[in-house]
Amino acid sequence: MSAALVLTALLAGCGGAPRAAVAPVARAPESVELRGTVLFEARSVGPRGLSMQVELRPARWVRLVVRGVDGGELARSETDARGAFRVRAPVGAVLEIVATVRGDGFEATVTEDALGRAPYVLRVEPGALRAGVDATLIVRDETPRGEAGALHLLDTLVRGLQAARTWSNRALPPLFAYWARGRTTSWSFYRGERPAGSGRYALELLGGEPGARATSDTDEHDEAIVLHELGHFVMDVLSSDSSAGGDHPAGSLYDPGLAWEEGRASWFAVAVLGTPRYVDSIGMEPFGRLRVDHDFERGVPDAPRGPGSETGVAEILWDLADGADGLPDADADGIALGPAAVLRAMIAHGAEPGAVPFIGSFLDYLLRSGLVSRDALARLLRSGGHPEDLAQFRWPVDLVPPARVAGKIDGLTDPAPSGGRARPTTGFDAVRTFRVRIDRTTRLVARLRIEGSGRPEDRTDVDLELRDGRSELIDASRGNAALETVGRVLQPGTYLLVVRDGGSGNRAGWTLDVELWP
């Protein structure tokens, strides 16, 4: 809907000659009551992509703005849980529906620009509202801007934010989702704080290829994907972040920090939806397909298992939570903590001094805190085909300088030595992570000596990175030589040194020396 609403002016007058002794008195514009319901068209996900059929859903709690004929804001209101509204507006005012919801402890907006400055605004068509008459305003999906998609996306965010607020009992900072038809075409992302220092956090979601919605990937109706990206936000602001980022396609084992963050974001999505099925569509019926169709209760067939398994993380977390708070439990795995207890345990574990969480350390925390027993956890892991000793796996490896450690990077061998397909730069065998705790201001110097030339053409290109305790990059040495060095003056805290495949597949032995000066 794009045109402005124009209310019919109701004029009244009276006869008689004017009395010159009386000065004219300004009269307030006549006000009328406008009421109605805002609904939007939503699509569901089927085996051949997004459905051609739509269902009408209420635009819940969205902001309403009344503007005068000069464009100035006169009043604000919001719809209720049924999408209904009732506002008083001067004759000639315009009613706008704004893609923003502010709730108890959260705020969400869907915007058309990457910095969150332009929320979707729908100006009601002329004649759609009449004084004292209930109106039904239907926001269509088949429009160039896809306003219904923006409202579906917003409603999904609100559903996830309400769950996170309830489960954690924590307020969350403002969030906006940048989405527009035909713009972002590569992937959906959690962008962190944007702009930096603003206190607002951002998601960027796929809008499909321009003019090719029927066959390309767009995520406004993919509730699991929207909630996955929202899960990254929830974990980042409430808990911790152990991921250095990078690709994570199915079928490989990854760096445990990456697997943890991606797996628990998917767990958050299915926990909010109340189903273990996680799906991602591309295109629309009958031309579309499913990119992902995982059932975390039954297990993902042929997915590798271990501390670097993204799907394994999601399956284990689902089994820990299901059977309580409305989450179905089909396999009677014996543990039923509920999603609130699982999320609160993540928050508590992430707050432990020096913690860089992953699935193994989280399971260890559950055991240490008495939330699960060792026998019950072993049964759960065994029933899902996961290693029973996951809680004993140690990652990152602790180094106390001066220290020397040696190893091998392998992002080339396929299948990978640890299982699954080879994955350069992010694979379980292609990355080694070490934790260094510093208790005083000092200079850390790390030298990586590579067994080989260090050149990509020789498949011995290995890089060295210095990151903080939340995996944010501080410094890196990414040359093509046999020696890589980083050195920085650091404040007391926890830091990570990461040795990783530097390109499209390398295999080389290496030695890492770490010193503190003084």
C-alpha positions as CSV (number, residue, x, y, z in Angstrom):
1,M,0.0,0.0,0.0
2,S,1.5,3.3,-1.0
3,A,-1.0,6.1,-1.3
4,A,-1.9,8.3,1.6
5,L,-5.2,8.0,3.4
6,V,-7.4,11.0,3.0
7,L,-10.4,11.3,5.4
8,T,-13.5,13.0,4.1
9,A,-13.9,16.3,5.8
10,L,-17.2,16.8,7.5
11,L,-18.1,20.5,7.4
12,A,-20.8,22.3,9.4
13,G,-21.9,26.0,9.4
14,C,-24.5,28.4,10.9
15,G,-26.4,31.4,9.6
16,G,-26.4,35.0,11.0
17,A,-24.3,38.0,10.6
18,P,-20.9,38.1,12.3
19,R,-20.5,40.2,15.4
20,A,-17.6,42.5,14.8
21,A,-16.8,42.9,18.5
22,V,-15.8,39.2,18.9
23,A,-12.3,38.3,17.8
24,P,-12.0,35.1,15.7
25,V,-11.2,32.0,17.8
26,A,-8.9,29.2,16.4
27,R,-10.7,25.9,16.3
28,A,-9.0,22.5,16.7
29,P,-9.4,20.2,13.7
30,E,-12.3,17.9,14.0
31,S,-11.2,14.5,15.3
32,V,-12.7,11.2,14.3
33,E,-12.2,7.6,15.5
34,L,-10.5,5.2,13.1
35,R,-10.6,1.5,13.8
36,G,-9.7,-1.7,12.0
37,T,-7.4,-4.7,11.8
38,V,-4.1,-5.1,10.0
39,L,-3.4,-8.5,8.5
40,F,-0.5,-9.6,6.3
41,E,-0.1,-12.5,3.8
42,A,2.4,-15.2,5.0
43,R,3.8,-18.1,3.1
44,S,4.8,-21.5,4.5
45,V,7.7,-23.7,3.5
46,G,7.0,-26.9,1.5
47,P,9.1,-29.5,-0.2
48,R,9.2,-27.4,-3.4
49,G,9.9,-24.0,-1.8
50,L,7.6,-21.3,-0.4
51,S,3.9,-22.0,-0.9
52,M,2.0,-20.2,-3.6
53,Q,-0.9,-20.0,-1.3
54,V,-0.9,-17.5,1.5
55,E,-2.5,-17.3,4.9
56,L,-3.6,-14.1,6.7
57,R,-1.9,-13.4,10.0
58,P,-2.4,-10.4,12.4
59,A,0.3,-7.7,12.4
60,R,0.8,-7.9,16.1
61,W,1.8,-4.9,18.2
62,V,3.2,-2.9,15.2
63,R,3.5,0.8,15.5
64,L,0.9,3.2,14.1
65,V,1.6,6.8,13.4
66,V,-0.9,9.5,12.7
67,R,0.4,12.4,10.6
68,G,-1.2,15.7,9.7
69,V,-1.6,17.1,6.3
70,D,1.7,18.8,6.7
71,G,3.4,15.5,7.4
72,G,4.0,16.2,11.1
73,E,3.5,13.4,13.6
74,L,0.3,13.9,15.7
75,A,0.0,10.7,17.6
76,R,1.3,7.1,18.0
77,S,-0.4,3.9,18.8
78,E,-0.1,0.2,18.1
79,T,-2.1,-2.8,17.1
80,D,-3.0,-5.5,19.6
81,A,-2.4,-9.2,19.5
82,R,-5.1,-9.6,16.9
83,G,-3.8,-6.8,14.8
84,A,-6.7,-4.6,15.8
85,F,-6.4,-0.8,16.4
86,R,-8.4,2.1,17.4
87,V,-7.1,5.7,17.1
88,R,-8.4,9.2,17.0
89,A,-7.2,11.3,14.2
90,P,-8.0,14.8,12.8
91,V,-10.0,14.9,9.6
92,G,-7.5,14.8,6.7
93,A,-4.8,13.0,8.7
94,V,-2.8,10.1,7.4
95,L,-2.4,6.7,9.1
96,E,1.0,4.9,8.7
97,I,1.8,1.3,9.7
98,V,5.5,1.1,10.7
99,A,7.5,-2.2,10.8
100,T,8.5,-1.6,14.4
101,V,7.5,-3.4,17.6
102,R,8.6,-2.3,21.1
103,G,7.9,-4.9,23.8
104,D,8.8,-5.5,27.4
105,G,12.6,-5.7,27.3
106,F,13.1,-5.8,23.5
107,E,12.6,-3.7,20.4
108,A,12.6,-4.9,16.7
109,T,12.5,-3.1,13.4
110,V,12.6,-4.2,9.8
111,T,14.4,-1.7,7.6
112,E,15.1,-1.0,3.9
113,D,18.7,0.3,4.5
114,A,21.7,-1.4,6.0
115,L,22.2,1.1,8.8
116,G,18.6,0.7,10.1
117,R,17.5,4.3,9.4
118,A,14.5,3.6,7.1
119,P,11.9,1.2,8.6
120,Y,9.2,-0.1,6.3
121,V,6.3,2.3,6.3
122,L,2.9,1.6,4.8
123,R,0.6,4.5,4.1
124,V,-3.0,3.5,4.0
125,E,-4.8,3.9,0.7
126,P,-7.4,6.7,0.4
127,G,-10.8,5.5,1.5
128,A,-9.6,2.4,3.2
129,L,-10.7,3.8,6.6
130,R,-13.9,5.6,7.4
131,A,-14.8,7.2,10.7
132,G,-16.5,4.7,13.0
133,V,-16.3,1.8,10.6
134,D,-14.3,-1.4,11.2
135,A,-11.9,-1.9,8.4
136,T,-9.7,-4.8,7.4
137,L,-6.4,-3.8,6.0
138,I,-4.6,-6.6,4.1
139,V,-1.0,-6.2,3.4
140,R,-0.1,-8.1,0.2
141,D,3.0,-10.2,-0.5
142,E,2.9,-9.8,-4.3
143,T,4.1,-6.2,-4.3
144,P,7.5,-4.8,-5.5
145,R,8.6,-4.0,-2.0
146,G,7.1,-7.1,-0.4
147,E,5.6,-5.3,2.6
148,A,3.9,-8.5,3.8
149,G,7.3,-10.2,3.9
150,A,8.6,-7.4,6.0
151,L,5.7,-7.8,8.5
152,H,6.2,-11.6,8.5
153,L,9.9,-11.2,9.2
154,L,9.0,-8.7,12.0
155,D,6.5,-11.0,13.5
156,T,9.0,-13.9,13.5
157,L,11.6,-11.7,15.3
158,V,9.1,-10.7,17.9
159,R,8.3,-14.4,18.5
160,G,12.0,-15.2,19.1
161,L,12.7,-12.1,21.2
162,Q,9.7,-12.8,23.4
163,A,11.0,-16.3,24.0
164,A,14.6,-15.1,24.7
165,R,13.2,-12.5,27.1
166,T,11.0,-15.1,28.9
167,W,13.6,-17.9,29.1
168,S,16.5,-15.6,30.2
169,N,14.6,-12.9,32.2
170,R,17.0,-10.5,30.6
171,A,16.3,-7.3,28.6
172,L,17.8,-7.2,25.1
173,P,19.2,-4.2,23.2
174,P,17.4,-2.8,20.1
175,L,17.6,-4.9,17.0
176,F,16.9,-4.2,13.3
177,A,16.7,-6.5,10.3
178,Y,17.9,-5.2,7.0
179,W,15.9,-6.9,4.3
180,A,14.8,-5.8,0.8
181,R,13.6,-7.6,-2.3
182,G,16.4,-8.2,-4.7
183,R,19.3,-6.8,-2.6
184,T,21.2,-9.2,-0.3
185,T,21.7,-12.3,-2.5
186,S,24.7,-14.3,-1.0
187,W,23.6,-15.3,2.5
188,S,21.8,-14.2,5.6
189,F,24.0,-12.8,8.4
190,Y,24.1,-11.6,12.0
191,R,26.1,-8.3,11.7
192,G,26.6,-7.4,15.4
193,E,26.4,-3.8,16.6
194,R,25.7,-1.5,13.6
195,P,26.9,1.2,13.5
196,A,29.6,0.4,16.0
197,G,28.9,2.1,19.4
198,S,25.3,2.7,18.5
199,G,23.8,0.2,20.9
200,R,21.7,-1.3,18.0
201,Y,22.3,-4.7,16.6
202,A,21.6,-5.9,13.0
203,L,20.6,-8.9,11.0
204,E,20.9,-8.9,7.2
205,L,18.6,-11.3,5.4
206,L,18.4,-12.6,1.9
207,G,16.1,-10.8,-0.4
208,G,16.5,-13.0,-3.5
209,E,17.9,-12.3,-6.9
210,P,16.4,-9.2,-8.6
211,G,13.3,-10.3,-10.6
212,A,13.8,-14.0,-9.8
213,R,11.9,-14.5,-6.6
214,A,10.4,-17.8,-7.8
215,T,13.8,-19.5,-8.2
216,S,16.2,-17.7,-5.9
217,D,16.7,-17.6,-2.1
218,T,14.8,-15.1,-0.1
219,D,14.3,-15.5,3.7
220,E,11.5,-13.3,4.8
221,H,9.1,-16.3,5.1
222,D,11.8,-18.8,6.2
223,E,11.0,-18.6,9.9
224,A,13.8,-21.1,10.9
225,I,16.4,-19.0,9.1
226,V,15.2,-15.7,10.6
227,L,15.3,-17.3,14.1
228,H,18.7,-18.8,13.5
229,E,20.2,-15.4,12.8
230,L,18.3,-14.0,15.7
231,G,19.8,-16.8,17.8
232,H,23.3,-15.4,17.0
233,F,22.2,-12.1,18.4
234,V,20.7,-13.6,21.5
235,M,23.8,-15.6,22.3
236,D,26.1,-12.7,21.6
237,V,24.4,-10.2,23.8
238,L,23.4,-12.6,26.6
239,S,26.1,-15.2,26.6
240,S,29.3,-15.4,24.6
241,D,30.8,-15.8,21.1
242,S,33.3,-18.5,20.4
243,S,33.2,-18.4,16.6
244,A,35.9,-16.8,14.3
245,G,33.4,-17.0,11.5
246,G,33.6,-18.6,8.1
247,D,31.8,-21.1,5.9
248,H,30.1,-24.1,7.4
249,P,28.3,-26.2,4.7
250,A,26.8,-29.5,5.7
251,G,29.0,-32.7,5.7
252,S,32.1,-31.4,7.4
253,L,33.5,-31.1,10.9
254,Y,34.5,-27.6,11.9
255,D,36.5,-25.6,14.4
256,P,34.5,-26.4,17.7
257,G,33.8,-22.7,18.3
258,L,32.2,-22.3,14.9
259,A,30.2,-25.5,15.3
260,W,29.0,-24.4,18.7
261,E,27.7,-21.0,17.6
262,E,26.1,-22.3,14.4
263,G,24.6,-25.3,16.1
264,R,23.1,-23.5,19.1
265,A,21.7,-20.8,16.8
266,S,19.8,-23.6,15.0
267,W,18.7,-25.0,18.3
268,F,17.3,-21.6,19.3
269,A,15.3,-21.5,16.1
270,V,13.6,-24.9,16.6
271,A,13.1,-24.4,20.3
272,V,11.2,-21.1,19.5
273,L,9.2,-22.9,16.8
274,G,8.5,-25.8,19.1
275,T,9.5,-28.5,16.5
276,P,12.8,-30.3,15.9
277,R,12.5,-29.8,12.1
278,Y,14.7,-27.1,10.7
279,V,14.1,-26.2,7.1
280,D,15.4,-23.6,4.6
281,S,13.8,-23.0,1.3
282,I,15.0,-21.7,-2.1
283,G,12.4,-20.3,-4.5
284,M,8.7,-20.9,-4.7
285,E,6.4,-23.7,-5.7
286,P,6.6,-25.4,-8.2
287,F,10.2,-24.2,-9.0
288,G,11.7,-24.1,-5.6
289,R,13.4,-26.7,-3.3
290,L,14.7,-27.2,0.2
291,R,18.4,-26.3,0.8
292,V,18.2,-27.7,4.4
293,D,15.7,-30.2,5.9
294,H,17.0,-31.4,9.2
295,D,15.2,-33.2,12.0
296,F,17.2,-32.7,15.2
297,E,15.1,-35.3,17.1
298,R,15.7,-38.1,14.6
299,G,19.2,-37.0,13.8
300,V,20.7,-35.9,10.5
301,P,21.7,-38.9,8.3
302,D,25.3,-39.3,7.5
303,A,26.3,-36.1,9.4
304,P,29.7,-36.4,11.1
305,R,29.8,-36.5,14.9
306,G,32.1,-35.0,17.4
307,P,33.0,-31.6,19.0
308,G,33.2,-30.0,15.5
309,S,29.7,-31.1,14.4
310,E,27.2,-28.2,13.9
311,T,24.3,-30.6,13.5
312,G,25.5,-32.6,16.5
313,V,25.4,-29.5,18.7
314,A,21.8,-28.8,17.6
315,E,20.7,-32.4,18.2
316,I,22.3,-32.6,21.6
317,L,20.8,-29.3,22.7
318,W,17.4,-30.3,21.5
319,D,17.6,-33.6,23.4
320,L,18.6,-31.7,26.5
321,A,15.6,-29.4,26.3
322,D,12.8,-31.5,24.8
323,G,10.2,-33.1,27.0
324,A,9.5,-29.9,28.9
325,D,7.9,-26.5,28.3
326,G,6.0,-27.8,25.3
327,L,8.9,-29.2,23.3
328,P,7.9,-32.7,22.0
329,D,10.2,-35.7,22.9
330,A,9.8,-38.6,20.6
331,D,12.8,-40.6,21.6
332,A,12.5,-40.5,25.4
333,D,16.2,-39.6,25.8
334,G,15.8,-39.2,29.6
335,I,16.7,-35.5,30.1
336,A,14.1,-32.8,29.9
337,L,15.6,-29.5,31.0
338,G,13.4,-27.2,28.9
339,P,14.7,-24.3,26.7
340,A,14.8,-21.8,29.6
341,A,17.1,-23.9,31.7
342,V,19.4,-24.7,28.7
343,L,19.7,-21.0,27.7
344,R,20.3,-19.9,31.3
345,A,23.0,-22.6,31.6
346,M,24.7,-21.1,28.4
347,I,24.6,-17.7,30.0
348,A,26.1,-18.9,33.2
349,H,28.8,-20.9,31.5
350,G,29.7,-18.0,29.2
351,A,30.2,-15.8,32.3
352,E,32.8,-18.2,33.9
353,P,36.3,-16.5,34.0
354,G,38.3,-17.3,30.8
355,A,35.4,-19.3,29.3
356,V,35.5,-20.0,25.5
357,P,32.5,-22.3,25.3
358,F,31.9,-25.2,22.9
359,I,29.7,-28.2,23.2
360,G,32.2,-30.2,25.3
361,S,32.7,-27.4,27.9
362,F,29.0,-26.8,28.0
363,L,28.3,-30.5,28.8
364,D,31.0,-30.3,31.4
365,Y,29.3,-27.3,32.9
366,L,26.0,-29.1,33.1
367,L,27.7,-32.0,34.9
368,R,29.6,-29.6,37.3
369,S,26.5,-27.7,38.1
370,G,24.4,-30.8,38.8
371,L,21.8,-30.1,36.1
372,V,22.4,-33.5,34.6
373,S,23.9,-36.7,35.8
374,R,26.8,-38.4,34.2
375,D,24.9,-41.6,33.5
376,A,21.9,-39.8,32.0
377,L,24.2,-37.7,29.8
378,A,26.0,-40.8,28.6
379,R,22.7,-42.4,27.7
380,L,21.5,-39.3,25.8
381,L,24.8,-39.1,23.8
382,R,24.8,-42.8,23.1
383,S,21.3,-42.8,21.8
384,G,22.1,-40.0,19.4
385,G,25.3,-41.6,18.1
386,H,27.5,-38.9,19.7
387,P,30.8,-39.6,21.4
388,E,30.2,-40.3,25.0
389,D,33.4,-38.6,26.1
390,L,32.4,-35.2,24.6
391,A,32.4,-33.5,28.0
392,Q,36.1,-34.6,28.5
393,F,37.3,-33.1,25.2
394,R,39.5,-30.0,25.8
395,W,39.3,-27.0,23.5
396,P,40.9,-24.5,23.2
397,V,44.3,-25.9,24.3
398,D,45.7,-23.9,27.2
399,L,49.2,-22.4,26.8
400,V,51.2,-20.9,29.6
401,P,54.0,-18.7,28.1
402,P,56.9,-19.3,27.5
403,A,55.5,-22.2,25.6
404,R,56.2,-24.3,22.5
405,V,53.7,-26.5,20.8
406,A,53.8,-28.4,17.5
407,G,51.1,-29.9,15.3
408,K,49.8,-30.3,11.8
409,I,47.3,-28.4,9.7
410,D,45.3,-30.3,7.1
411,G,42.6,-28.7,5.1
412,L,43.5,-30.7,2.0
413,T,42.9,-34.4,2.7
414,D,39.5,-35.4,1.6
415,P,37.7,-37.0,3.5
416,A,39.3,-35.1,6.4
417,P,41.2,-37.1,9.0
418,S,38.6,-36.4,11.7
419,G,35.7,-37.3,9.4
420,G,33.5,-35.6,6.8
421,R,34.6,-33.6,3.8
422,A,37.7,-31.5,3.9
423,R,37.1,-27.8,4.8
424,P,39.9,-25.4,4.4
425,T,40.1,-22.4,6.8
426,T,37.3,-23.6,9.1
427,G,37.6,-27.4,9.2
428,F,38.3,-29.3,12.4
429,D,41.7,-30.4,11.0
430,A,42.4,-27.1,9.3
431,V,42.3,-25.0,12.5
432,R,44.1,-25.2,15.9
433,T,43.1,-22.8,18.7
434,F,45.1,-22.1,21.9
435,R,44.1,-20.0,24.9
436,V,46.5,-17.8,26.7
437,R,45.5,-16.0,30.0
438,I,47.4,-12.9,30.8
439,D,47.3,-11.3,34.3
440,R,49.3,-8.1,33.6
441,T,49.8,-5.6,30.9
442,T,52.5,-7.2,28.7
443,R,53.6,-7.8,25.1
444,L,52.7,-11.1,23.6
445,V,54.9,-12.4,20.8
446,A,54.0,-15.5,18.8
447,R,56.1,-17.1,16.1
448,L,54.7,-19.8,13.8
449,R,57.4,-21.9,11.9
450,I,56.0,-23.9,9.0
451,E,57.5,-27.1,7.7
452,G,57.7,-26.0,4.1
453,S,57.8,-22.9,2.0
454,G,54.6,-21.4,3.3
455,R,53.5,-20.8,-0.3
456,P,50.0,-21.7,-1.6
457,E,51.5,-23.4,-4.7
458,D,53.3,-25.9,-2.3
459,R,50.1,-26.4,-0.3
460,T,51.9,-25.2,2.9
461,D,50.2,-21.8,3.3
462,V,49.5,-21.6,7.1
463,D,48.4,-18.4,8.9
464,L,48.5,-17.2,12.5
465,E,45.8,-15.0,14.2
466,L,45.6,-13.3,17.5
467,R,42.0,-13.0,18.8
468,D,40.4,-11.8,22.1
469,G,38.3,-14.1,24.3
470,R,35.2,-13.6,22.2
471,S,37.1,-14.5,19.0
472,E,37.3,-10.9,17.7
473,L,40.4,-10.5,15.5
474,I,43.2,-8.4,17.0
475,D,46.1,-9.1,14.7
476,A,47.1,-11.6,12.0
477,S,50.1,-12.8,10.0
478,R,48.9,-14.1,6.6
479,G,52.0,-14.1,4.5
480,N,53.4,-16.7,2.1
481,A,56.6,-17.5,4.0
482,A,57.9,-20.2,6.4
483,L,57.6,-17.8,9.4
484,E,54.5,-16.0,10.6
485,T,54.7,-13.6,13.5
486,V,52.3,-11.6,15.6
487,G,53.2,-9.3,18.5
488,R,50.9,-7.0,20.5
489,V,50.8,-5.2,23.9
490,L,47.8,-6.7,25.7
491,Q,45.8,-5.9,28.8
492,P,45.0,-8.6,31.3
493,G,42.5,-11.0,29.9
494,T,41.9,-14.1,27.9
495,Y,43.3,-14.4,24.3
496,L,43.3,-16.9,21.5
497,L,46.1,-17.9,19.1
498,V,44.7,-19.6,16.0
499,V,46.8,-21.6,13.5
500,R,44.8,-22.2,10.4
501,D,44.9,-23.2,6.7
502,G,45.6,-20.0,4.8
503,G,43.7,-20.7,1.6
504,S,42.0,-23.3,-0.5
505,G,43.6,-26.4,1.0
506,N,47.0,-26.8,2.7
507,R,48.8,-29.5,4.7
508,A,51.9,-28.8,6.7
509,G,53.5,-29.4,10.1
510,W,54.3,-26.4,12.2
511,T,55.8,-25.2,15.5
512,L,54.3,-22.3,17.6
513,D,56.4,-20.4,20.1
514,V,54.7,-18.0,22.5
515,E,56.5,-15.5,24.8
516,L,55.5,-12.6,27.0
517,W,57.8,-9.5,27.2
518,P,58.6,-8.7,30.0
